[in-house]
């Protein structure tokens, strides 16, 4: 075996060992999330707040489905119906999802900047073990509440992608759907939310 082949084999071995170690220790989500957080800062993944709100074929706004029961980290039952009349930031996420982890700091900043302004946050975990989401939220020091479903997810919010974020305006209309990670910690996005009240 020549020197170049040996060097390549060693490089692949080191890279493979690092990747395997990240996966075996569970750190891969955090590391990939950190890298993706850098991508978020480029603005390439920003939600398109300039796009028109989703509508039906006859150009009527799509009404949000408030028929959803949730359980928060304290074990309390919360009905989405209780949030009617507020702007709702509804995010579907999981602790094992690097793009979800990447957007969390920005969502927490948005939460802290808007919590006194009639904006409700539903951070819906799809983790099989809800305690993981509770522990993750606590370990990161995030201020928003996390939820799990207490029933079925309405069809309107069914998505093949996580994270997926839905924004519902104060009149109960679906104002934005963003699939994939996004940077919600921007003045443009905060202005968008303010205009939905």
N, C-alpha and C positions, 0 to 999 in steps of 0.2 A: 504494500500500500504506500502510495507516495505521500509527501508532506502535506500537500493541499487537501487530499482526501482525509488524512488524519485530523487536520485542523477543522475541516467541515464537520466531521463526525463528533469531535469534542464540542464544537459550538452547538450542534443540534442536541447533543446530550445535556449540556448545561441548560439550554432553553427549555427542553422537555422536562428536566428536573424542576426548574422554577415553576413552570406551568402546572405540573403535577402537584407540587408542594402547595401552590395557591389553592387548587381544587380540593386537596385532601384536608387542608386546614380550614377551608371555608372562607379564606380571605379573597378569593377571586372576585366575589361580588363587590367588595369594597375597592379593590384595585381597579377593576374595570369601570366601576362607578366613578372613581376619581378621574380616570382618563376621559370618560364621557362628560364629566362636569366641565372639563377644559373645552370640549367640543361645544357644549352649550354656550359658553362665553363668546364664541365666535358669532352668535346670532343666527347661524344656519338653521337651527331647530326651533326658532321662535314660533309661537302659535300665530296664525294669520288672522289678526284682529280686523284687518281691512276687508276680509272676505264677507260676503253676504251671509246672514244667518240662514241656517237650513230651513227649507220650505217644502211644502207638499207640491205636487204637480200643478195645482191650481194657485200657486204662489201664496198660500196661507202659511203663516209661521207654524212650525211644529210645536205642539204643546208638550211640555215635559210630563213624564209619568211620575206622580208622587206616591204611587202605590208600592212603597218599599219600606220594609221593617228592618231596623238595624240594631245591633248591640254594641255599646261602647266599651272602652277598656275597663270600666267599673262594673260591667255586667248589666247595665241599665238598658231597657228597651227604648228605642227612639224611633218614632214614625217620621218618615220624610215629610209627610203632610204638615207636621209642626213647623217646617221651615218655609212654607208657602208665604210669599210676600217679600222674601229676601232674595238677594242675588246669591246663587249657590255655586260654589267651586267644588265639583265632584270628580275625584280622582280615584281610579282603580289601579292598585299597585300591589307589589309583593316584596318581601325582604330578599328573596333570591334573585331578583331582577335588577341587573346593573343599571339600566336606564332609569328605573324607578328610584334607585338609590342616588343616582346622579342629580335628579331634579329636586330631591327633598330639601336641601338647604334653601334653594330659591323659593320653594313653596312655603317654608317656614317663615322666611322674610316677608313674603306676601301676606301671610296670615297675620303676622305682627303689625304690619302696616295698615291692614284693613279691618281688623277685628272689631273696632268700634264703629264701623260704618255699615252695619246691616249686611255683611257678607258672611254667609255660613259656609263652613268647610265640611265636606264629607270625604274623608280619606279612607276608602274602602279597601281593606286588605283581603286578598284572595289566597293568603297562606293557608295551608291545610291545618296548621297549628296556630290559632290566633294569638296564643301567648308569645310566639316569636315576634309578631308585629308589635305587641305591647312592649316587650323587652327592648326591641330595636328602637322604638320611638323614645323610650325612657333613656336608653344608653346614649342616644344622640342629643338628648336635651331639647327635642322638638316640642313646641308649645301646643300644636294642634292635637285634637282628639283623633284616635283611630277607631274604626268600626269594622264589624263583620256583618254579613247578612244574617237576618233572623228568619228568612223565608227565601223566596226566589227573586232573582234579579229580573226586573222588567225587560222585555224584549228590546225596548228602545235603547237600552244601555249595554246590550250584548256586543262584545267586541272580541275579535281574534287577537288583538294587540294589547299588551300592557307595557308601559302605562297608557291609559286612555283618560283624557280629561274632558268633561262636559261642563259647560257653563250655562246656567239657567238664569234668565233675567227675572226681575221682581214681578213681572206679569205672568210668570210661569211658562215662558217660551224657551225652547232650546236655542241659545244664542251662539254657541260655538261647540264644535267637537274637534278635539286634537288628539290624533293617534300617534303614539311614540312620545319620547321625552320632549320637554319644552322648558324654556327659561321664562318663568312667570314673574321673576323679580325685576321688572322693568317699568319705567314710568309710562310707557305706551300701554302696557297691559293693565296697569292700575287705573289709567284713564279710561280704558275700555270697560273695566268693571264699574267705574263710577257712572258711566253713561247708561248702564243697564238698570239703574235704580228707578 
